[in-house]
Amino acid sequence: MPEIQRLTALEEDAGKRADRFLAEKLSSCSRSRLQALIGEGRVTIDGIPVRSSRKVAPGETVTVEFPDPVETEVVPEEMDLDILYEDGDVLVVNKPKGMPVHPAAGHINGTLVNGILAHCGSDLSGINGVLRPGIVHRIDKDTTGALIVCKNDAAHRAIAAQLEAHTAVRRYRGIVTGNLKEDTGTVTGNIGRSPRDRKKMAVVVSGGKPAVTHYRVLERFGTCTYCEFRLETGRTHQIRVHMAHIGHPLLGDEVYGGGRRIPGTEGQTLHAMVIGFVHPSTGAYVECTAPLPPYFEELLERLRRGR
């Protein structure tokens, strides 16, 4: 049977577009997924399908029908996954460098989702559709480190709510170019599509979404600085954009670092080291640490030797 969710509009929701209303109420569901449901006529008010632009009124009930999961066309692939934690609700994986999280145009195989499907089978949440089963958050293809995968919809919603409320712990390690002046600092600035290049994100003057990144210097090498980053928000490319914005792009970042390639880095030097969350079933705090990948350790040693 299809899953049905009924959402009642409150006074503060008056005049909101249906797509915005749904995005706020169903934060665990991607905007593209919600748009698809609206386009398929699965979002109704009083039994009448709505358009994205339809304004909601206080007291109205918006009904969303999530169709039964369909067989995915994504092919399971046996992989040697580096599993940091696993139980019946969640899986935490240490993603390697160069691996996309989920299939997209140009790479339908060799993604983390292909490996997760082989490992978990059908035991994955379906909230984000057949191309992203179990995926509740993402890290970039060339960023390594800890990623949470949800095995059921209840776990997915619980983890997504923590990410939305900024209560999940996320700490990264990265090497930036240049010598940061302060030992600690905070970068703020709304992040949205770059007005100059729509393929890139940027700190924007108007629009975008609020973003906050805290950094702490771990080691200084003169020409670059080894840092820990703590995220309050989780915007696309957030650390990369914020550090480039203050003039210290991540070492090896070919998109936000001026296109300069650093031998041995294969893209930005960024690692999702720590992920912490309240377990969706037990209520206990779970924290996982992904060790630095070999390339990162080797690069640090070269920098320490002044090479």
SULGIQUI-V549401 format. One record per pair of residues at least 24 apart in sequence whose C-alpha atoms are under 10 Angstrom apart, sorted by the first residue. I is the first residue (numbers start at 1). GAP is how many residues later the second one is. D is the distance in Angstrom with one decimal. If there is no record, write none. Layout:
i;gap;d
I;GAP;D
I;GAP;D
//
This chain:
i;gap;d
1;65;9.4
1;66;7.9
1;67;6.4
1;68;9.8
2;62;9.9
2;63;6.4
2;64;5.6
2;65;4.7
2;66;5.0
2;67;8.5
3;61;8.3
3;62;5.8
3;63;5.0
3;64;6.6
3;65;7.3
3;66;9.9
4;38;9.6
4;39;9.9
4;59;7.0
4;60;5.8
4;61;4.7
4;62;6.2
4;63;8.7
5;38;9.7
5;56;9.8
5;57;8.2
5;58;5.8
5;59;5.2
5;60;6.5
5;61;8.0
6;37;9.7
6;38;9.6
6;39;9.7
6;54;9.9
6;55;6.2
6;56;5.7
6;57;4.5
6;58;6.3
6;59;8.8
7;38;10.0
7;52;9.7
7;53;8.3
7;54;5.4
7;55;5.1
7;56;6.4
7;57;8.1
8;48;9.6
8;49;9.3
8;50;7.7
8;51;6.0
8;52;5.7
8;53;4.3
8;54;6.2
8;55;8.7
9;47;6.9
9;48;6.4
9;49;4.9
9;50;5.4
9;51;5.5
9;52;6.3
9;53;7.5
10;46;9.3
10;47;7.8
10;48;4.8
10;49;6.2
10;50;8.2
10;51;9.6
11;46;7.8
11;47;5.0
11;48;7.9
12;45;9.5
12;46;7.8
13;42;9.2
13;43;7.0
13;44;7.0
13;45;6.6
13;46;9.6
14;41;7.6
14;42;5.9
14;43;4.9
14;44;5.6
14;45;9.3
14;46;9.8
15;39;8.8
15;40;5.0
15;41;5.6
15;42;6.3
15;43;8.7
16;37;8.6
16;38;8.1
16;39;5.3
16;40;5.8
16;41;8.0
17;34;8.8
17;35;6.4
17;36;5.1
17;37;5.4
17;38;4.5
17;39;6.4
17;40;9.8
18;25;9.0
18;26;9.8
18;27;9.9
18;32;7.6
18;33;7.2
18;34;5.2
18;35;6.1
18;36;5.5
18;37;5.8
18;38;6.2
18;39;9.9
18;44;8.5
19;24;9.7
19;31;9.5
19;32;8.1
19;33;4.9
19;34;7.0
19;35;8.2
19;36;9.1
19;37;9.9
20;32;8.1
20;33;8.9
20;35;9.5
20;36;9.9
21;31;9.6
21;34;8.9
21;35;7.8
21;41;9.3
22;30;9.6
22;40;8.6
22;42;9.0
24;140;9.9
26;131;8.6
26;134;9.5
26;135;9.3
27;130;8.2
27;133;6.9
27;134;7.1
27;136;9.4
27;137;7.1
28;99;7.4
28;100;8.0
28;107;10.0
28;108;7.2
28;109;9.4
28;125;9.5
28;128;7.1
28;129;5.7
28;130;8.6
28;131;8.4
28;132;5.1
28;133;7.0
28;135;9.2
28;136;8.4
29;97;9.8
29;98;6.1
29;99;5.9
29;100;9.0
29;107;8.8
29;127;9.5
29;128;8.7
29;131;8.8
30;97;8.4
30;98;6.3
30;99;9.1
30;106;9.4
31;97;9.6
32;96;9.1
32;97;9.8
33;94;8.5
33;95;6.7
33;96;7.1
34;30;9.2
34;32;9.7
34;94;9.5
37;27;7.9
37;28;7.8
37;29;7.6
37;30;8.9
38;26;8.6
38;27;9.6
40;25;9.9
41;24;8.9
42;24;7.3
42;25;8.4
66;60;9.7
66;61;8.5
68;58;9.2
69;56;9.7
69;57;6.7
69;58;9.2
69;60;8.0
69;61;7.7
70;56;9.4
70;59;9.0
70;60;7.3
71;51;9.5
71;59;7.6
72;45;9.8
72;50;9.8
72;57;8.8
72;58;5.2
72;59;7.2
72;60;9.7
72;61;9.0
73;35;9.5
73;57;7.7
73;58;8.0
74;28;9.5
74;29;7.7
74;34;7.1
74;35;7.7
74;37;9.7
74;39;8.2
74;40;6.7
74;43;8.4
74;56;7.7
74;57;6.7
74;58;9.3
74;59;9.8
75;33;8.4
75;34;7.3
75;35;9.4
75;38;9.0
75;39;6.0
75;40;8.9
75;42;7.8
75;43;8.3
76;33;8.8
76;34;9.3
76;35;9.7
76;36;9.9
76;37;7.9
76;38;4.7
76;39;6.0
76;40;7.4
76;41;5.0
76;42;4.6
76;43;8.2
76;44;9.5
76;45;8.1
77;32;8.1
77;33;7.4
77;34;8.9
77;35;9.2
77;36;8.8
77;37;5.2
77;38;5.0
77;39;8.1
77;40;7.3
77;41;5.5
77;42;8.5
78;32;9.7
78;36;7.9
78;37;5.7
78;38;8.5
78;39;8.6
78;40;5.6
78;41;7.3
79;31;8.9
79;32;9.9
79;33;8.8
79;35;8.4
79;36;5.3
79;37;8.3
79;38;10.0
79;39;7.8
79;40;8.2
80;35;8.1
80;39;9.5
81;31;8.6
81;34;7.2
81;35;8.1
81;38;8.5
82;63;9.8
82;64;9.6
82;208;9.2
83;63;9.1
83;64;9.8
83;207;9.4
84;62;7.8
84;63;9.3
84;64;9.7
84;203;9.7
84;204;6.5
84;205;7.5
84;206;7.2
84;207;9.9
85;61;9.9
85;63;9.2
85;201;9.1
85;202;9.1
85;203;7.2
85;204;9.7
86;62;9.7
86;63;9.3
86;64;9.9
86;65;9.8
87;63;10.0
87;64;8.9
88;35;8.7
88;62;9.1
88;63;6.9
88;64;8.7
88;67;9.7
88;193;9.5
89;34;8.9
89;35;8.8
89;36;9.5
89;60;8.7
89;61;6.1
89;62;5.1
89;63;6.4
89;64;9.2
89;65;8.5
89;66;6.0
89;67;8.7
89;190;8.5
89;191;7.5
89;192;7.6
90;34;9.0
90;35;9.9
90;44;8.8
90;58;6.9
90;59;5.7
90;60;4.6
90;61;5.6
90;62;8.1
90;65;7.1
90;66;8.6
90;69;9.4
90;189;8.4
90;190;8.6
90;191;9.9
91;25;9.2
91;29;9.3
91;33;9.8
91;43;9.1
91;56;8.3
91;57;5.9
91;58;5.0
91;59;6.4
91;60;7.4
92;53;9.7
92;54;6.4
92;55;5.5
92;56;4.5
92;57;6.0
92;58;8.7
92;183;8.7
92;195;9.8
92;196;7.6
92;197;9.7
92;198;9.6
93;52;7.6
93;53;5.5
93;54;5.3
93;55;6.6
93;56;7.6
93;195;9.4
93;197;8.5
94;50;7.1
94;51;4.6
94;52;4.6
94;53;6.4
94;54;9.2
94;177;9.7
94;178;8.6
94;179;8.8
94;194;9.6
94;195;8.8
94;196;6.0
94;197;8.5
94;198;9.9
94;199;9.6
95;44;8.7
95;45;9.8
95;46;8.9
95;47;9.5
95;48;8.1
95;49;5.3
95;50;5.0
95;51;6.3
95;52;6.9
95;176;9.4
95;177;9.0
95;195;9.0
95;198;9.9
96;45;8.5
96;46;8.0
96;47;7.7
96;48;5.1
96;49;6.8
96;50;9.4
96;175;9.6
96;197;8.0
97;43;9.0
97;44;6.6
97;45;4.9
97;46;5.9
97;47;5.1
97;48;8.4
97;168;9.5
97;169;8.0
97;170;8.8
97;171;9.8
97;172;9.8
97;173;9.6
97;174;9.1
97;196;8.5
97;198;9.5
98;42;8.6
98;43;5.1
98;44;4.7
98;45;7.6
98;46;8.2
98;168;7.7
98;169;8.4
99;40;9.9
99;41;8.4
99;42;5.1
99;43;6.9
99;44;8.6
99;45;8.6
100;38;9.2
100;39;8.4
100;40;6.9
100;41;4.4
100;42;7.9
100;43;9.4
101;31;8.4
101;34;8.3
101;36;9.3
101;37;6.6
101;38;7.1
101;39;7.5
101;40;6.7
101;46;9.2
102;29;6.6
102;30;5.8
102;31;8.7
102;33;8.2
102;36;8.7
102;39;9.5
103;27;9.9
103;28;6.2
103;29;7.6
104;27;8.0
104;28;9.7
111;30;9.2
112;29;9.9
113;36;9.4
116;33;8.5
120;31;7.9
121;30;9.8
122;29;8.6
122;30;9.6
123;27;8.7
123;28;5.2
123;29;6.7
123;30;10.0
124;25;8.0
124;26;6.1
124;27;3.8
124;28;5.3
124;29;7.8
124;31;9.8
124;32;9.2
125;24;8.6
125;25;5.9
125;26;5.1
125;27;4.1
125;28;4.7
125;29;8.1
125;30;8.0
125;31;6.5
125;32;9.4
126;24;9.3
126;25;8.8
126;26;7.4
126;27;6.6
126;30;8.9
127;25;8.8
127;26;6.4
127;27;9.7
127;29;7.6
127;30;8.6
128;25;9.7
128;28;9.5
135;25;9.9
136;24;6.3
136;27;9.0
137;26;8.4
137;97;8.7
138;96;9.3
138;98;8.9
139;95;9.8
139;97;8.6
139;98;8.4
139;131;10.0
139;132;9.3
139;133;8.0
140;96;8.7
140;97;7.5
140;128;9.5
140;130;9.4
140;131;10.0
141;126;9.0
141;127;9.8
142;111;9.3
142;123;9.1
142;124;7.0
142;125;5.7
142;126;6.5
142;127;8.1
142;128;7.9
142;129;9.1
143;29;9.9
143;31;9.7
143;123;9.7
143;124;8.0
143;125;6.8
143;126;7.2
143;127;5.3
143;128;5.7
143;129;7.3
144;28;9.6
144;29;9.9
144;124;9.7
144;125;8.7
144;126;6.7
144;127;4.7
144;128;6.0
144;129;8.3
144;146;8.9
144;147;9.8
144;148;8.4
144;149;7.6
144;152;9.9
145;27;8.5
145;28;9.6
145;125;8.6
145;126;5.2
145;127;4.3
145;128;5.7
145;129;8.1
145;130;9.2
145;144;8.5
145;145;5.7
145;146;7.9
145;147;7.9
145;148;8.3
146;24;9.1
146;25;9.7
146;26;9.5
146;125;8.2
146;126;5.5
146;127;6.2
146;128;6.6
146;129;6.3
146;130;9.8
146;142;7.5
146;143;7.2
146;144;5.8
146;145;9.2
147;125;7.9
147;126;9.6
147;127;9.3
147;128;7.5
147;141;9.6
147;143;9.4
148;127;8.1
148;128;9.6
148;129;9.5
148;140;9.8
150;130;9.9
154;126;7.7
154;127;9.0
155;124;8.3
155;125;5.4
155;126;7.6
156;124;8.5
157;123;8.7
158;119;9.7
158;120;8.7
158;121;8.4
158;122;5.7
158;123;9.0
159;118;7.4
159;119;7.9
159;120;8.1
159;121;6.9
162;115;7.4
162;116;8.0
162;118;9.9
163;69;9.1
163;70;7.9
163;71;7.7
163;114;8.8
164;68;9.8
164;69;7.9
164;70;8.4
165;67;9.1
165;68;8.7
166;65;8.3
166;66;5.6
166;67;6.1
166;68;8.3
167;65;8.2
167;66;9.6
167;109;8.9
167;110;7.6
167;111;8.8
168;63;9.3
168;64;8.7
168;65;9.7
168;107;7.3
168;108;5.6
168;109;4.9
168;110;7.6
168;117;9.8
168;118;10.0
168;119;9.6
169;61;7.9
169;62;7.7
169;63;8.4
169;105;7.3
169;106;5.4
169;107;4.6
169;108;6.4
169;109;9.7
169;117;9.8
169;118;8.2
169;119;9.9
170;59;8.3
170;60;6.0
170;61;5.9
170;62;8.1
170;63;9.4
170;64;9.1
170;102;7.4
170;103;7.8
170;104;5.6
170;105;4.8
170;106;6.6
170;107;9.1
170;117;9.6
170;118;10.0
171;43;9.5
171;44;9.5
171;57;6.8
171;58;5.5
171;59;4.6
171;60;6.7
171;61;9.8
171;100;8.8
171;101;6.3
171;102;5.9
171;103;5.0
171;104;6.8
171;105;9.0
171;118;9.4
172;43;9.3
172;55;8.3
172;56;5.6
172;57;4.9
172;58;6.4
172;59;8.2
172;67;9.0
172;98;7.0
172;99;5.4
172;100;4.4
172;101;5.1
172;102;6.7
172;103;9.0
172;118;9.9
173;42;9.5
173;43;9.7
173;44;10.0
173;45;9.2
173;53;7.5
173;54;5.8
173;55;4.6
173;56;6.2
173;57;9.1
173;96;8.3
173;97;5.9
173;98;5.1
173;99;6.6
173;100;6.4
173;101;9.1
173;119;8.3
173;123;9.7
174;41;9.8
174;43;9.9
174;44;9.8
174;51;8.4
174;52;6.0
174;53;5.4
174;54;6.4
174;55;7.5
174;65;9.2
174;66;9.7
174;76;6.9
174;77;8.1
174;94;8.3
174;95;5.5
174;96;4.4
174;97;6.2
174;98;8.8
174;99;9.7
174;122;8.9
175;42;9.6
175;43;9.7
175;44;9.3
175;45;9.6
175;46;9.9
175;49;6.7
175;50;5.5
175;51;4.4
175;52;6.0
175;53;8.8
175;73;9.3
175;74;8.6
175;75;5.8
175;76;5.7
175;77;8.9
175;93;8.5
175;94;5.9
175;95;7.0
175;96;9.5
175;121;9.1
175;124;9.6
175;125;8.8
176;44;10.0
176;47;8.9
176;48;5.5
176;49;5.3
176;50;6.5
176;51;7.5
176;64;9.3
176;67;7.6
176;68;8.9
176;71;9.4
176;72;5.6
176;73;5.5
176;74;4.1
176;75;5.1
176;76;8.8
176;77;9.3
176;81;9.5
176;92;9.1
176;93;8.0
176;94;9.2
177;44;9.6
177;45;9.1
177;46;6.3
177;47;4.3
177;48;6.4
177;49;9.0
177;66;9.3
177;67;9.2
177;70;8.3
177;71;5.2
177;72;5.8
177;73;6.0
177;74;5.5
177;75;8.9
177;76;9.8
177;80;8.7
178;42;9.1
178;43;8.6
178;44;6.8
178;45;4.8
178;46;4.3
178;47;6.5
178;69;8.2
178;70;6.0
178;71;8.5
178;72;9.5
178;73;9.2
179;38;9.7
179;40;9.9
179;41;6.9
179;42;7.6
179;43;5.7
179;44;6.1
179;45;5.5
179;46;5.7
179;47;9.4
179;69;8.1
180;36;9.8
180;37;7.9
180;40;8.3
180;42;9.2
180;43;9.7
180;44;8.1
180;45;6.7
180;46;9.6
180;47;9.5
180;66;9.6
180;67;9.3
180;68;7.6
181;36;9.6
182;33;9.6
182;34;8.5
182;35;7.9
183;32;8.2
183;33;5.8
183;34;5.1
183;35;8.2
183;36;9.5
183;37;9.7
183;44;9.2
184;30;7.6
184;31;5.6
184;32;4.4
184;33;6.3
184;34;9.6
184;43;9.2
184;44;9.5
184;45;9.8
185;28;8.5
185;29;5.8
185;30;5.4
185;31;6.7
185;32;9.0
185;44;9.7
186;26;7.0
186;27;5.7
186;28;4.3
186;29;6.2
186;30;9.0
186;43;9.4
186;44;9.4
186;45;9.9
186;56;9.6
187;24;8.2
187;25;5.9
187;26;5.2
187;27;6.3
187;28;8.0
187;52;9.1
187;55;6.3
187;56;7.8
187;58;8.8
187;59;8.0
188;24;4.7
188;25;6.5
188;26;8.7
188;54;7.5
188;57;9.9
189;24;9.2
189;49;9.9
189;52;9.8
189;53;7.7
189;56;9.2
190;45;9.2
190;48;9.7
190;52;9.5
191;44;7.1
191;45;8.0
191;46;9.0
191;47;7.4
191;50;7.9
191;51;8.5
192;43;8.7
192;44;8.5
192;46;9.9
192;49;9.9
193;43;9.7
199;56;9.8
200;36;9.6
200;37;8.9
200;41;9.1
200;55;7.8
200;56;8.3
201;34;9.4
201;35;7.3
201;36;7.0
201;37;8.4
201;39;9.3
201;40;6.8
201;41;9.9
201;54;9.8
201;55;9.0
202;34;9.7
202;35;8.9
202;36;8.8
202;38;9.5
202;39;5.9
202;40;8.0
202;42;9.1
202;43;7.9
202;54;9.2
203;35;9.3
203;38;7.0
203;39;7.2
203;41;9.6
203;42;7.0
208;27;9.7
209;24;9.3
209;25;9.9
209;26;7.6
209;27;10.0
210;24;9.6
210;25;8.3
211;24;6.6
211;25;9.8
211;27;7.3
211;28;9.5
211;31;8.7
212;26;8.4
212;27;9.1
212;30;8.6
213;25;7.7
213;26;6.7
213;29;7.3
213;30;8.9
214;25;9.2
214;28;10.0
215;24;9.5
215;28;9.5
219;81;9.5
219;85;9.1
220;83;9.3
220;84;9.0
221;79;9.4
221;82;6.5
221;83;7.0
221;84;9.4
221;85;7.6
221;86;10.0
222;81;9.4
222;84;9.3
223;80;9.3
223;83;9.8
224;24;8.6
224;25;9.8
224;26;9.1
224;27;7.8
224;79;8.7
225;25;9.4
225;26;9.2
225;78;9.7
226;24;9.8
226;25;9.8
226;43;9.8
226;74;8.3
226;77;9.8
227;43;9.7
228;42;9.7
228;43;9.5
228;44;9.8
228;45;9.1
229;41;9.7
229;42;9.8
229;43;9.2
229;44;9.7
230;42;9.9
230;44;9.5
239;31;8.9
240;28;8.2
240;29;9.8
240;30;8.7
263;36;9.8
264;31;7.0
264;32;9.0
264;34;9.2
264;35;7.9
265;30;7.1
265;31;7.8
265;34;8.1
266;29;9.4
269;26;9.2
269;27;7.2
269;30;9.4
270;26;8.6
271;25;8.6
//
